[in-house]
Amino acid sequence: MNRILVVAEHAGGRLNASVAKCVSCALAIPDAEVTVAVLATDGTAVAAAAAEIHGVARVLLVRNPASEPALAAVLAPQVAKLAAGFSHVLGPSTTFGKDLMPRVAALLGAPQVSDVMAVESAVRFRRPVYAGNAIATVEAAPGRTLVATVRTASFQGAGGGGSAAVETVTVDAPLPAHTRFVSVSAAKSDRPDLQTAARVISGGRALGSKENFALIQRLADRLGAAVGASRAAVDAGYAPNELQVGQTGKIIAPELYVAIGISGAIQHLTGIKDARTIVAINKDAEAPIFEVADYGLVGDLFSLIPEIESQL
Amino acid sequence: MRRILVGIKRVIDYNVRVRVRPDGSGVVTDGVKMSINPFDEIALEEALRIRERGGADEVLAVALGPDDAQQQLRTALAMGADRAILVKAGEPVEPLAVARALLKLVERETPALVILGKQAIDDDCSQVGQMLAALWDRPQATFASRVEIAGERAQVTREVDAGLETIEVDLPAVITTDLRLNEPRYVKLPDIMKAKKKPLDVTDLAALGVEAEPMLKVLKYEPPPQRQKGVMVKSAAELVAALRQKGLV
């Protein structure tokens, strides 16, 4: 049996959608028994939500006020203790998981496979390298704990309907005081979350200003879509960093992705190639984005966006 | 002596279109331009700025890799690093072994700060900084877009999924850099000449007492599946009609 520990990402008492995706990845490992670990101040609601994910056998709830807001240096020693007896420890390839999991791996003396996109066996995985320009098949030496981060865009979240037992446990691990949370600035938004939205409308440098970027937001609101941005648009200050889509931003897999005024640098394409349908609107007919678009429209975005809106 | 240790990795230049070798054994590297990993260049730039503001006396650039990585260390010295160390390794070394090697150097050099790139653009692992911080039992501030040093503490703003998070860490600490932390300076010709006289020591994993025992094996590399080019539509009306037909709007 492969005993798999999934580290739950959560904030504000809500389970992150990445957890169900990690569970899907875990269930793709042969003969898997999946346990979800929730490290939280209280965690009752989060643990209950994790217990409902289909395929989860058990939820371990570790209560400690030091665990929120999440700091890798504080969580890692606890996760490393919990990992005893598990064959795999999984976390999401979100900034939470990317920060935490290597710290866990080092404490365990274990190797980490980053950005798992497919499971071929309990020790063999596929992952993107060179910004997605190559896919590597990696095999871990058997017989030791393996840590991995899960490329969430590659997995459908496991469904609901589960009823795993929630077990409250204590972990005896000295926690450091050398790292302290100060603040987080997140724009409040009523729009769908970029990482889980079914539709995403993204704007690029061609928008030309922060004011013009509002055109993207308006169209997104008409479609009930999340807003994304290219790195160029974020660097230019048109959109905040958390909206960046691409290799160094968010890697997403919506049903519909609309790229407006985005040329399609490799690093951007890496972030969207799992989208079901890609639409590109750009005035440059030679823009690389058209090479991957299902529907391409050449023209001036400032006249095309209102025209699209009038058709909706 | 207040020191900053910076990691420098030799990688295929970010402008090169990477191609998988036909036999799947790796990617084409023959005649391909090699450079400093862009995130490491940002790490070095940040270290230099801290030194220039009086927050450090010395910037030490460390690379782990083949003999040719001396080129990237010379570039780092030309940018302004004070000295450099190459830890020679033939085969690619796994992140945990890299972290163990860096820990040995950290114990010897006792830096106040270690600044590394958040990931290397070849294997895209994004592991070494966090692993070093764990082995060293010190704070980590990953994906940094702003670093402020005040005495024996640093406030670091991190680019996270939710937005921008600020944490405070006691020094010494490990920081890993995101793209928007700074814009690295260009190297000037006189600096390249000066860099030739700066100390560059060469050692290897065995001399550091690190065993690079492989725990992961890459079985093969493949090109990614290509998306098919779709259709070009003529108007907004045609686009909306097509999307409506597929039930997407």
Interface residues (C-beta under 8 A of the other chain):
Chain A: A11 P69 L71 A72 A73 A76 T94 T95 F96 K98 D99 L100 M101 P102 R103 V104 A105 A106 L107 G109 A110 P111 Q112 V113 S114 D115 R124 P128 V129 Y130 A131 G132 N133 A134 I135 A136 T137 V138 E139 A140 A141 R144 P176 H178 T179 R180 F181 V182 S183 V184 S185 A186 A187 Q195 R199 L223 R231 V234 D235 P240 N241 E242 Q247 T248 K250 E255 L256 I266 K273 T277 I278 V279 F290 E291 V292 A293 D294 Y295 G296 L297 V298 L304 E307 I308 S310 Q311 L312
Chain B: I12 R17 V18 R19 V20 V27 E94 P95 L96 A99 I121 D122 D123 D124 C125 S126 Q127 V128 G129 Q130 M131 L132 A133 A134 L135 D137 R138 P139 Q140 A141 T142 F143 S145 Q155 R158 E159 V160 D161 A162 G163 L164 E165 T166 I167 E168 V169 D170 A173 D178 L179 R180 P214 M215 L216 K217 V218 L219 K220 Y221 E222 P223 P224 R227 K229 G230 V231 M232 V233 K234 S235 A236 A237 L239 V240 A241 A242 L243 K246 L248 V249
